[in-house]
Amino acid sequence: MSTLDVVPLRSFLMIASCGGFHRAAAALHLSQSAVSQHVRRLEQVVGAPLVERRGRQMTFTPRGELLLAEARRILDLHDEVLRAVSVPGHVDTLVLGSTEHGAEQMLPEIVAALGEVAPDTELRLRLDRTARVAEALDAGRLDLAVVLEIGAASPAQKRLRLDWFAAPDWTTPEHEAVPLVQFDPPCVMRPAVLELMAVHERPFRTVVEVGDLAGGQSAARSGLGAILLPVVDRGLEGLRPVAGLPEPPPVRMVVRARDGVPSRIVGAVQKAVDAAFA
């Protein structure tokens, strides 16, 4: 009987969250060939292609999209069972959840920092929407969470900037409702978009609803509409900032932890996040 290994599944989810093989490999501290091999192993198991190339862009096949949804459920259950049967107080595995936004920029810093302060601890990464990451932390399925919060930041916190992005040839309509790509609920970005457009009395229409960052970027690259995203220094492949839309509010990355996580680990993750966006 064929078996879906959790290690390739984690790499597969990271590809979706980071938007490509190269960034996923950097986030996981693996070679790009290792990540590619993980995908090939999954394709051998399911008996069908999971990703495909369209020019320079990578997209998921319908079978790949289905596996993404199921992989999240599999890994959630796997980690939950492992935590339930582990000896209380014995911490040799750290489950860290992070928002997908800016993940390719943060995760290499986080992995390196944890390798220094907790070298004997296995790190398991879970990337998802901020709302789901926060929910998983509250439910005890995560040890640490890096989440996106919208609003002013204190001087000690690293502020990020949101901006509107679209395909290079997309233009902002002047006298029509603005077509937008939005994340489906639950989402911390969506209420911000609704409030922003309402305050500025800017009519809009949601042309695409997506469930993850990769889907949102793909829809925007296709020229379907503009999407609100945090600005990252490595850029967003196939997208460019667009003018003529309301200026978004500031955002910040916040590190949260469950009770019992050593303060040295929480501090190391916070410093890594700050360094990533310094």
FIRO-459632 format. One record per residue (C-alpha): residue number from 1; x negated, y negated, z. Coordinates in steps of 0.1 Angstrom, whole numbers, m for minus. Layout:
BEGIN
+-----+-------+-------+-------+
|   n |     u |     v |     w |
+-----+-------+-------+-------+
| NUM |     X |     Y |     Z |
...
+-----+-------+-------+-------+
end
This chain:
BEGIN
+-----+-------+-------+-------+
|   n |     u |     v |     w |
+-----+-------+-------+-------+
|   1 |     0 |     0 |     0 |
|   2 |   m13 |   m35 |    m9 |
|   3 |   m21 |   m58 |    20 |
|   4 |   m21 |   m96 |    22 |
|   5 |   m52 |  m106 |    42 |
|   6 |   m48 |  m136 |    64 |
|   7 |   m83 |  m151 |    55 |
|   8 |   m75 |  m155 |    18 |
|   9 |   m40 |  m168 |    28 |
|  10 |   m56 |  m196 |    49 |
|  11 |   m78 |  m205 |    19 |
|  12 |   m48 |  m206 |    m3 |
|  13 |   m29 |  m229 |    20 |
|  14 |   m60 |  m252 |    23 |
|  15 |   m61 |  m255 |   m15 |
|  16 |   m25 |  m268 |   m15 |
|  17 |   m31 |  m291 |    14 |
|  18 |   m64 |  m306 |     1 |
|  19 |   m53 |  m307 |   m36 |
|  20 |   m80 |  m284 |   m51 |
|  21 |  m106 |  m257 |   m47 |
|  22 |  m136 |  m281 |   m42 |
|  23 |  m120 |  m300 |   m13 |
|  24 |  m106 |  m269 |     3 |
|  25 |  m141 |  m253 |     3 |
|  26 |  m155 |  m284 |    19 |
|  27 |  m128 |  m284 |    46 |
|  28 |  m134 |  m247 |    53 |
|  29 |  m172 |  m250 |    52 |
|  30 |  m172 |  m223 |    25 |
|  31 |  m186 |  m222 |   m10 |
|  32 |  m162 |  m230 |   m39 |
|  33 |  m169 |  m195 |   m53 |
|  34 |  m158 |  m180 |   m20 |
|  35 |  m125 |  m198 |   m21 |
|  36 |  m120 |  m188 |   m57 |
|  37 |  m126 |  m152 |   m47 |
|  38 |  m100 |  m154 |   m20 |
|  39 |   m74 |  m165 |   m46 |
|  40 |   m84 |  m137 |   m70 |
|  41 |   m79 |  m112 |   m41 |
|  42 |   m44 |  m125 |   m36 |
|  43 |   m37 |  m124 |   m73 |
|  44 |   m48 |   m88 |   m74 |
|  45 |   m24 |   m80 |   m45 |
|  46 |     6 |   m97 |   m60 |
|  47 |    m2 |   m87 |   m96 |
|  48 |     3 |  m121 |  m111 |
|  49 |   m15 |  m155 |  m115 |
|  50 |   m10 |  m179 |   m86 |
|  51 |   m28 |  m210 |  m100 |
|  52 |   m33 |  m224 |  m135 |
|  53 |   m52 |  m252 |  m151 |
|  54 |   m37 |  m279 |  m172 |
|  55 |   m66 |  m299 |  m184 |
|  56 |   m85 |  m310 |  m154 |
|  57 |   m55 |  m306 |  m131 |
|  58 |   m48 |  m275 |  m111 |
|  59 |   m11 |  m265 |  m105 |
|  60 |     5 |  m235 |   m88 |
|  61 |    25 |  m211 |  m108 |
|  62 |    61 |  m203 |   m96 |
|  63 |    48 |  m171 |   m80 |
|  64 |    21 |  m193 |   m63 |
|  65 |    47 |  m217 |   m50 |
|  66 |    66 |  m188 |   m35 |
|  67 |    35 |  m174 |   m18 |
|  68 |    27 |  m208 |    m3 |
|  69 |    60 |  m209 |    15 |
|  70 |    57 |  m173 |    27 |
|  71 |    21 |  m177 |    37 |
|  72 |    29 |  m204 |    62 |
|  73 |    54 |  m180 |    79 |
|  74 |    29 |  m151 |    79 |
|  75 |     1 |  m172 |    95 |
|  76 |    25 |  m188 |   120 |
|  77 |    36 |  m154 |   132 |
|  78 |     1 |  m139 |   131 |
|  79 |   m13 |  m167 |   153 |
|  80 |    16 |  m166 |   176 |
|  81 |    13 |  m129 |   182 |
|  82 |   m25 |  m132 |   188 |
|  83 |   m20 |  m159 |   214 |
|  84 |     7 |  m139 |   231 |
|  85 |   m15 |  m108 |   236 |
|  86 |   m47 |  m127 |   244 |
|  87 |   m60 |  m126 |   280 |
|  88 |   m49 |  m157 |   298 |
|  89 |   m77 |  m182 |   302 |
|  90 |   m99 |  m165 |   276 |
|  91 |  m105 |  m190 |   249 |
|  92 |  m124 |  m176 |   219 |
|  93 |  m100 |  m188 |   193 |
|  94 |   m89 |  m224 |   188 |
|  95 |   m59 |  m231 |   166 |
|  96 |   m60 |  m266 |   152 |
|  97 |   m32 |  m281 |   132 |
|  98 |   m36 |  m312 |   111 |
|  99 |   m16 |  m334 |    89 |
| 100 |   m24 |  m329 |    52 |
| 101 |   m30 |  m366 |    47 |
| 102 |   m67 |  m372 |    46 |
| 103 |   m75 |  m336 |    55 |
| 104 |  m103 |  m332 |    30 |
| 105 |  m119 |  m362 |    47 |
| 106 |  m114 |  m352 |    83 |
| 107 |  m118 |  m314 |    84 |
| 108 |  m155 |  m311 |    75 |
| 109 |  m163 |  m336 |   103 |
| 110 |  m140 |  m317 |   127 |
| 111 |  m155 |  m283 |   118 |
| 112 |  m190 |  m295 |   123 |
| 113 |  m182 |  m312 |   156 |
| 114 |  m165 |  m281 |   170 |
| 115 |  m195 |  m260 |   159 |
| 116 |  m217 |  m280 |   182 |
| 117 |  m195 |  m282 |   213 |
| 118 |  m179 |  m247 |   210 |
| 119 |  m202 |  m226 |   189 |
| 120 |  m187 |  m193 |   201 |
| 121 |  m151 |  m203 |   195 |
| 122 |  m134 |  m192 |   163 |
| 123 |  m116 |  m221 |   147 |
| 124 |   m83 |  m215 |   128 |
| 125 |   m69 |  m243 |   108 |
| 126 |   m33 |  m250 |    99 |
| 127 |   m24 |  m279 |    76 |
| 128 |    12 |  m291 |    73 |
| 129 |    33 |  m321 |    74 |
| 130 |    29 |  m343 |   106 |
| 131 |    64 |  m335 |   119 |
| 132 |    58 |  m298 |   116 |
| 133 |    24 |  m300 |   132 |
| 134 |    37 |  m319 |   161 |
| 135 |    66 |  m294 |   165 |
| 136 |    41 |  m265 |   165 |
| 137 |    20 |  m281 |   192 |
| 138 |    51 |  m287 |   214 |
| 139 |    61 |  m251 |   209 |
| 140 |    27 |  m239 |   220 |
| 141 |    16 |  m225 |   187 |
| 142 |   m13 |  m249 |   184 |
| 143 |   m41 |  m259 |   208 |
| 144 |   m49 |  m292 |   191 |
| 145 |   m31 |  m314 |   166 |
| 146 |   m42 |  m343 |   144 |
| 147 |   m11 |  m362 |   134 |
| 148 |    m3 |  m394 |   115 |
| 149 |    15 |  m422 |   134 |
| 150 |    29 |  m453 |   118 |
| 151 |    24 |  m486 |   136 |
| 152 |    m3 |  m509 |   150 |
| 153 |   m34 |  m493 |   165 |
| 154 |   m54 |  m504 |   195 |
| 155 |   m90 |  m516 |   190 |
| 156 |  m102 |  m481 |   201 |
| 157 |   m81 |  m463 |   175 |
| 158 |   m90 |  m461 |   138 |
| 159 |   m65 |  m477 |   116 |
| 160 |   m58 |  m464 |    82 |
| 161 |   m41 |  m481 |    53 |
| 162 |   m11 |  m469 |    33 |
| 163 |    m8 |  m477 |    m3 |
| 164 |    14 |  m469 |   m33 |
| 165 |    m1 |  m445 |   m58 |
| 166 |    11 |  m435 |   m93 |
| 167 |    m2 |  m421 |  m126 |
| 168 |   m27 |  m444 |  m144 |
| 169 |    m2 |  m454 |  m171 |
| 170 |    27 |  m459 |  m147 |
| 171 |    40 |  m495 |  m143 |
| 172 |    62 |  m510 |  m116 |
| 173 |    96 |  m519 |  m129 |
| 174 |   106 |  m555 |  m122 |
| 175 |   144 |  m555 |  m127 |
| 176 |   153 |  m518 |  m120 |
| 177 |   154 |  m495 |   m91 |
| 178 |   119 |  m482 |   m83 |
| 179 |   115 |  m445 |   m89 |
| 180 |    99 |  m429 |   m59 |
| 181 |    84 |  m395 |   m50 |
| 182 |    93 |  m387 |   m14 |
| 183 |    87 |  m359 |    11 |
| 184 |   117 |  m341 |    22 |
| 185 |   127 |  m342 |    59 |
| 186 |   113 |  m339 |    85 |
| 187 |    87 |  m365 |    75 |
| 188 |    72 |  m395 |    93 |
| 189 |    66 |  m412 |    60 |
| 190 |   101 |  m411 |    47 |
| 191 |   117 |  m434 |    74 |
| 192 |    89 |  m458 |    68 |
| 193 |    96 |  m460 |    31 |
| 194 |   133 |  m465 |    37 |
| 195 |   127 |  m493 |    62 |
| 196 |   101 |  m509 |    41 |
| 197 |   123 |  m511 |    10 |
| 198 |   153 |  m522 |    30 |
| 199 |   134 |  m551 |    47 |
| 200 |   122 |  m563 |    14 |
| 201 |   155 |  m557 |    m3 |
| 202 |   139 |  m537 |   m30 |
| 203 |   162 |  m512 |   m47 |
| 204 |   148 |  m477 |   m53 |
| 205 |   158 |  m442 |   m63 |
| 206 |   143 |  m410 |   m52 |
| 207 |   135 |  m390 |   m83 |
| 208 |   116 |  m361 |   m67 |
| 209 |   116 |  m346 |   m33 |
| 210 |    86 |  m325 |   m24 |
| 211 |    77 |  m302 |     5 |
| 212 |    39 |  m308 |     7 |
| 213 |    11 |  m331 |    m3 |
| 214 |     0 |  m312 |   m33 |
| 215 |    35 |  m313 |   m48 |
| 216 |    38 |  m350 |   m41 |
| 217 |     5 |  m358 |   m58 |
| 218 |    14 |  m336 |   m88 |
| 219 |    48 |  m353 |   m93 |
| 220 |    32 |  m387 |   m91 |
| 221 |     4 |  m377 |  m115 |
| 222 |    31 |  m366 |  m139 |
| 223 |    43 |  m402 |  m141 |
| 224 |    77 |  m395 |  m124 |
| 225 |    73 |  m423 |   m98 |
| 226 |    52 |  m439 |   m71 |
| 227 |    43 |  m422 |   m38 |
| 228 |    33 |  m438 |    m5 |
| 229 |     0 |  m422 |     8 |
| 230 |   m29 |  m431 |    32 |
| 231 |   m59 |  m445 |    14 |
| 232 |   m89 |  m422 |    16 |
| 233 |  m125 |  m431 |     6 |
| 234 |  m128 |  m401 |   m18 |
| 235 |   m99 |  m413 |   m39 |
| 236 |   m70 |  m393 |   m52 |
| 237 |   m77 |  m376 |   m84 |
| 238 |   m54 |  m386 |  m112 |
| 239 |   m38 |  m414 |   m92 |
| 240 |   m44 |  m451 |   m89 |
| 241 |   m30 |  m478 |   m65 |
| 242 |    m1 |  m498 |   m80 |
| 243 |     8 |  m534 |   m73 |
| 244 |    42 |  m550 |   m71 |
| 245 |    57 |  m530 |   m43 |
| 246 |    62 |  m540 |    m6 |
| 247 |    31 |  m539 |    16 |
| 248 |    32 |  m508 |    38 |
| 249 |    26 |  m508 |    76 |
| 250 |    m7 |  m497 |    92 |
| 251 |   m11 |  m461 |   103 |
| 252 |   m35 |  m442 |   126 |
| 253 |   m46 |  m407 |   132 |
| 254 |   m39 |  m394 |   167 |
| 255 |   m54 |  m363 |   184 |
| 256 |   m31 |  m344 |   208 |
| 257 |   m38 |  m313 |   228 |
| 258 |   m19 |  m287 |   248 |
| 259 |   m26 |  m284 |   285 |
| 260 |   m57 |  m265 |   293 |
| 261 |   m78 |  m274 |   263 |
| 262 |  m112 |  m285 |   276 |
| 263 |  m117 |  m323 |   275 |
| 264 |  m151 |  m319 |   257 |
| 265 |  m133 |  m302 |   228 |
| 266 |  m105 |  m329 |   226 |
| 267 |  m132 |  m356 |   227 |
| 268 |  m152 |  m340 |   200 |
| 269 |  m122 |  m338 |   177 |
| 270 |  m113 |  m374 |   183 |
| 271 |  m149 |  m386 |   176 |
| 272 |  m149 |  m365 |   144 |
| 273 |  m116 |  m380 |   132 |
| 274 |  m129 |  m415 |   140 |
| 275 |  m161 |  m408 |   121 |
| 276 |  m142 |  m396 |    91 |
| 277 |  m124 |  m429 |    87 |
| 278 |  m151 |  m452 |   100 |
+-----+-------+-------+-------+
end
